[in-house]
Structures are given as structure tokens and as C-alpha cells.
Amino acid sequence: MRHANAAKRIREALIATPEPAKDAAHLARLIDREPKAEADGAVTVTSGGDRADFVYLTLDQLGKRYPGVPLAGLSERGGAALVLVSGDLAATEQALGAAAVRSGAAIVVPPAKANGTLLAFIAG
Amino acid sequence: MALKNVIGIDHAVVMVKDLDSAAENYRKLGFTLSPRGTHSANMGTGNYTIMFDPDYMELLGVLVATEHNAPARAFVERHGEGIERIAFTAIDSTEGAEEIRARGFTPIGPTDFERPVTLPDGTVSAAKFRTSSPVSTRPARRCGSPN
């Protein structure tokens, strides 16, 4: 299935939580993986093979990863965002138009414009 | 170590209030959506999938309120729209459930369900699934395999 916004796959599923280490450890125990602490305080748990990773982080940490992106609509705890690999960021930017904002190297649709889910497109 | 039957993220489910208007929104964002799927009368839900490789997104909405979809409606009531669950690919969901049980968690299921799918030639077939869910995780994580 081809997408005008050039989305190719999910790279990360970002889960908001006030307790990233605790919740990541819970999932890691469930699926027998090792959690990995990131420099910004988030904790990553790989899900397997070439599949997307889980990233547990606070809303504050999420905001620092995507500066300038309003987070209205996200809960303190729960699935917050998907990081999608784009095959062509120029096509992504054109397809998303005014719905998205540039945030660092990513093109991001705020949750208020994607039914409660922050969508961050990154180069693949 | 890693589980033998639960091999990674399969799809992300975005729970929405109005399924068709959410689908229109995602089309405007440049996504190509599958035709709308309708689950059983008991489930009372419908979905659109956004296929990638090797994973996908699912827009899921309640079409008719039923006892079965009360948790989905409660989720939207409590949290609003957004990611309601992340599903894993399971090579064998029954075996995967046993692996999860062996790690001290209590799975729900396996549960079988299906929905009709219209094929490109116009004929109607069925997509069949067998899933199980750990009970004590947030958000819900479902392990599924084609049946």
C-alpha cells in the first residue's frame, strides 16, 4: 500500500507514563527483553526482530523530543505517539501541508490533528 | 532471551469516536486506507487499516454499542481518542499465551474472531484472527496471529 505522505513503517511506539523505568521494566519482563535507558530519561524496549521499538517517556520528555509541537489531547499515561519512517520527507511535508510542523529532523502532526495520536515522520 | 511465539510489534490501534470522519482525516494526511471493515454484531466495531511493511495502523471505532465494546467506549470516555493498544505478531497465539503465562502473567484468550473482507475481484472472504492479551499492562497489548 503506497501513501502520499511516503510513510513506510512504524519505527517507534511512544508510551507516555510518569514512570518510564517502571513501566518499561514491566513490559520487558512480559516479553523477555532488556530495557535500555536513553540519555533523555526515556526507556526503550525492543519488540523483536526488525519491528518497531517501544519507548516509555514522560510527556515532558516527549515535548523535549519534539519542540514546538503542541501535545494537547495526550494523557499523562497511555499510548501517545508513533514515529513513522518516511521514504521521502519532501513528499511527506507536501502531503501533510499545514497539518504538520517541522520539529528538528522530524515532520510532526500534533495529536489534535491526528485523532489523539502524535505522528512523527523521520527519514528512513 | 525472547519469546519464541511473540515476535514484535504488529500494529497500533488508534481508537476514534467517529470512524468515518477519522478515516477522512487520515486520508487528508496522505494515508491510503483499506476499505472499511466491520466486525461481528457482537463486537459492534469497525475499522480501517493503514498498511505498511511489516506493520500497520488500525483506526478502530464503535459502530453499535454492545456489551463487548464497553471497554472501548470507556477508553474514549476516559482518555479521548488515541492509541488504545499495541498488538504483537504471534507465530502461534496459543503458544504465545502459554509463554506469557510461564512468565507469571495471566493472558486472556486465545479468542477467535473474524470479519468479512471484500477481495479485489469483488468476492467476499473472511479475515480470521486468534488473539490473546495480558491482563495487567497499560495500554493493552494484544498478541495476534492469523487463524
Interface residues (C-beta under 8 A of the other chain):
Chain A: M1 R2 H3 A4 N5 A6 A7 K8 R9 I10 A13 I15 T17 D23 H26 L27 R29 L30 I31 D32 R33 S47 G48 G49 D50 R51 A52 F54 G73 L74 S75 R77 G78 G79 A80 A81 L82 L84 T92 A95 L96 A99 V109 P111 K113 A114 N115 G116 T117 L119
Chain B: M1 A2 L3 V6 I7 G8 I9 D10 A12 V14 M15 V16 A22 N25 Y26 K28 L29 G30 F31 T32 S34 I50 M51 F52 D53 P54 D55 M57 L59 H79 G80 E81 G82 I83 E84 R85 I86 F88 T89 I100 R103 G104 F105 P134 T137 R138 P139 R141
